[in-house]
Amino acid sequence: MKIKFVHLESEAFLTDLDYIVMSHAERSVYCTLIFYLTSNNGKCEYKPLALSKLCHCENVEEFEEIWQGISKKFQTRNGAIKHKRVTKELRRAKKFIQAKRRAGLKGAEKRWHSHSTVVTKERKGEVIEKESKDTPYSNTSGQSSSFSSSARPHLQALHFNEALNGMIKPRNQSDRTCFRNITTWLLSECASGRFNNEIFSRVLDYAKEASGGRKPAAVFITLLKKELGYRPGK
């Protein structure tokens, strides 16, 4: 999980006695390492040459001299550097993201459930209100992945949309809307009987194939048009 934002309290720096007595060079290296650890999952290897370049030191000797003055602010074990406060803030940020993701999935599942009911009504002229009591989606030892043909279509659509956004990162709101439209189209085509539920896995294979290109979203759409006859806006 890539953490892009954490809490950095300016007061925590300015009231830290160790930081107050640091020289200008020590502060520069200290803050640079803090920022690097924050963006590198909380740790980095202790490689003086690489770190001296990262911190814009004149040479390795200068970095090592500065490091001697600030090393007590870090934890170094097995050749890796960590910082207690950075680790704490990254852990807090991860918990926050996970909580938001769970809330988002719960809301998305509710929306997709509502949408699938409408699509089914439009396509078949009726609403399927319940499934067979012996549906294979129940928690049995033989349950397969989220994209198996036995899963409820609206749940497959939910997990599909989440997986698609993970494979091809949306660059903007337009991409996100496009992916939602594709998911809606697949759901409606399944309801009409044109596709079965295995189509979600097949389309994710297209997404994986397209993800390595320079314009993955465009390549992905092209594959859908060519292989499945997808027409945006239809």
N, C-alpha and C positions, 0 to 999 in steps of 0.2 A: 504494500500500500504506500503510494507516494504522498508524503505530507508536504504541502506547499505553504501552509501558514501555521505559525506557532506564536504564543505570547512571549514577547521580549519586553520586560519592564525596564524602562530607562532608570527609574529610581533604584532598582536593584543594582545597577551598575554604579551609579553615582554615590550610593551609600555604602558600597563595599570598600572597606579599608584597603584591601589588597589592590583593588583597581585604582583607588585614589593615589596611591604612591607609585603606580607604574609610570615608567617613562613613556614618552610619545611613541617610541618604537615598540615597546612592550604592549601598549594599548592596541596599536595597529595589528600586531600579530595575534594578540588574544582575541580581538573582535573578529578578525578574519577566520580564525579557527572555529569560533563559535558559530559563525554564519555557515561555514562549510559543513560542520557536523550537523547543523539543523537541516541542511538540504541533502545530506548523505546518510540518512537513516541513523544518525547518532554516533557514528564512528568512522575513523579513517586510520590507515596504516601510518605508523611513524617512519616516514622516509624523508630524512632531512633535506635531500636535494629537491625532491618534488615540493615539499612544504615551503622551502625557501623561495621557490619560484612563485608558488601560490600567494605567499605573503609579501612579495616584491622586495625581498631582502637582497643585499648586494651579492652575497655568496652564502654557501652553506655554513661557514664559520660564524657569520653574523646571526643566522637563524639559530644555531645551536647555543650561542651566547645568550640570545634573547629568551630562548626556550628554558634555559636554566633559571631564569627569573620568574617565569610564569607557569612552569610545569606543575607546581603544587596545586594549581587550580583545576587540573585535569586528572583523570585516572588512566594510567598506562598499564596494559596487561597483554601479554603475548603479542607484543608489537603493534597493538591497536590503541588509539587514543579515544577516550570518551569524556563526557562532561556530565556531572550529576544532574544539573538543572536542565540541560538540553534533553537528556534522556527522559526526565520527568515530564517536560512539556510535550515531547513527541508522543509519549504514552497517553497523555491527556487528549491530544489532538486526535489520535487514532480512535479513542473511545467515543469522542464527539462525532467523528465521521461515521463510525459504525452505527451509532444511535440514529443519526440522520438517514443512513441508508436503510435501516430496518423500518423506520417510519415511512420512507419513500416507497419501499416495496409493498408495505401494507396498504398505502393509499393507491398505488398503481394497480395492485391486485383488485381492489374494490372497483376502480374505474374500468379495468378490462373486463371484469365480470359483468358490469352494467352494459358495456359496449357489446360483448358477445351475445347477450340476450337480445339486443336490438337487431344485430346482424342476422341472427338465427330467425327472428320474426320476419324480417324483410325477405330473406332468401327462401324460406320454407313455408311462410304463412302461419307459423305456429311457434310457440315458445316451449322449449324443452325444460320443464320445471324440475325434473328429478332424473337421476340415472338409476340403472339397475343396482339392486342391493349387492350383487356379487361383482361390482366393478373392480377391475384389476388395479385401480389406482390406490386402493387401500394399502396400509402398511403391512405388507407381507414380505417374506424372505425373497420372493421373486421380483420385487419392485425394481424397475430399471431406472435409467436416467431421466432428467426433467423433460427430455425431448422424445421420450418413447411414445409410440402410437397409442398407448393406453391412458395417457394423461389427459385431463380436461383441456380442451382447446384454449380457453381463456388463460389458464395457468401456463400453458406452453407459450402462449403469446407474450405473457409477462416475462418469463425467463428468457425467451428469445430476444426480446427488445433489450433487456439488460445485457445479455451476452453480446449482441450486435454492437452496442455502444462501447463495450469493452474492447472488441476486436478492431473496430474502426472508430477512433476517437472523433466525436463531432467537433468541427471547428467553430460552429456558430449555431444559432437557433434554427437557421434554415436546414442544416444537416439533421438536427434532432427531429424537426418536423417531418423531414423526408423519411427518416427511419421509422417514425411512428406510422406514417402513411403506408409504408411497406408492410409493417406488422399488421395493420388493419386490413390491408389487401389480402395477405396470406390467410388471416382469420376468416374473412368472408369467402375466399375461394375454398377453404376447407368446409365451411358451412354449406356451400353449394354442391359439394361432392366432387369438385374438380381435382382437388388434392386431398391426400390423407395427412394425418398429423406428422408423418415423417418428413414432410416438406420443410419443417423448421430446421431440422438438422442439415438437410441438403443445402438450404440457403446459407446457413452458417459456414458451410464448407466454401461457398462462393465468397463469403466475406473474408474468410481466412486466406483464400487465394489472392484476393484483391488487396489485403492489408499490407503486403510488401511493396506495393508500387508507390510512385510519387503522388498520385492522386487516387487514393484508395476508394473514396466514396464514389467518384466518377466511374472507376473501373467496376466497382460492385454493381452500380445501376446498369452499366452496359451488359454485364453478365446476366442480370435478371431479365433484361429485355430480350437478349439472345436466347437464353435457355428456357425461360418460363413465359415469355410474351408479356412481361410486365409493361404497363403503360401508365406513367405518372398522371394523375388527375382523372383517370378513367374509373 
